C-alpha cells in the first residue's frame, strides 16, 4: 500500500503515513524504526508530491475513498509542524 499524508519524524527523519504514525503515538513517543525519541513531526511535502505523481501514473494502486477517509480521520498531524512533548 502507498503512504498517505506522509510525515517525517525529527530528528531521525524516518517517514510514515500520518494516520499510521498517529496510531503509533498512542503507544510510544519513539520512532517505530530506530526507537529515537521524537521531538517533532513534520508534513513531508516532497514525499507527498512523489506519491501523488506515482499514483497519477498508476491509478490502480490508489486506496479506496473510504479507506482514505478513515486514515485521514486518524491523522493527528494537521499542522505543518507538531512538537512532541
C-alpha positions in Angstrom: 0.0 0.0 0.0 1.1 3.5 -0.6 1.7 6.0 2.1 -0.9 8.7 2.7 -0.3 12.2 4.2 3.3 11.4 4.8 5.0 12.8 7.9 8.7 12.8 8.9 10.0 12.4 12.4 12.6 14.7 13.9 15.5 14.2 14.5 15.7 10.8 12.8 13.9 11.8 9.5 12.1 8.4 9.2 8.8 8.9 7.2 5.4 7.3 7.8 1.8 7.6 6.9 0.3 10.3 9.1 -2.6 8.1 10.3 -0.4 5.2 10.9 2.1 7.2 13.0 -0.8 8.8 14.9 -1.9 5.3 16.0 1.7 4.5 17.0 1.9 7.7 19.1 -0.9 6.4 21.3 1.6 3.7 22.4 5.0 5.4 22.2 6.8 8.7 21.6 9.7 6.9 19.9 10.3 6.3 16.2 9.0 2.8 15.3 12.1 2.2 13.2 15.0 3.3 15.2 13.4 4.0 18.7 14.9 7.5 18.8 12.7 9.9 20.9 10.6 12.0 18.5 10.7 15.8 19.2 8.7 17.0 16.2 6.5 15.6 13.4 6.5 17.5 10.1 4.5 17.0 7.0 6.7 15.8 4.2 5.7 17.8 1.1 8.3 16.2 -1.1 7.2 12.6 -0.4 3.6 13.6 -0.7 4.2 15.1 -4.1 6.1 12.0 -5.3 3.3 9.7 -4.1 0.7 11.9 -5.8 2.7 11.7 -9.1 3.2 8.0 -8.8 -0.5 7.4 -8.2 -1.4 9.5 -11.2 0.7 7.2 -13.3 -0.6 4.1 -11.5 -4.2 4.8 -10.6 -4.9 1.1 -10.0 -2.8 1.4 -6.8 -4.9 4.1 -5.2 -6.7 3.3 -2.0 -10.5 3.4 -1.9 -12.2 6.7 -0.9 -13.5 5.1 2.3 -10.0 3.9 3.3 -8.5 7.3 2.7 -11.3 9.0 4.8 -10.6 6.6 7.6 -6.8 7.2 7.5 -7.3 11.0 7.3 -9.6 10.9 10.4 -6.9 9.0 12.4 -4.1 11.5 11.3 -3.5 13.9 14.3 -0.9 15.9 12.4 -2.9 18.6 10.6 -0.3 21.4 11.0 2.9 21.6 9.1 4.9 21.0 12.3 3.8 19.4 15.5 6.1 19.5 18.6 6.1 16.4 20.7 6.4 16.8 24.5 
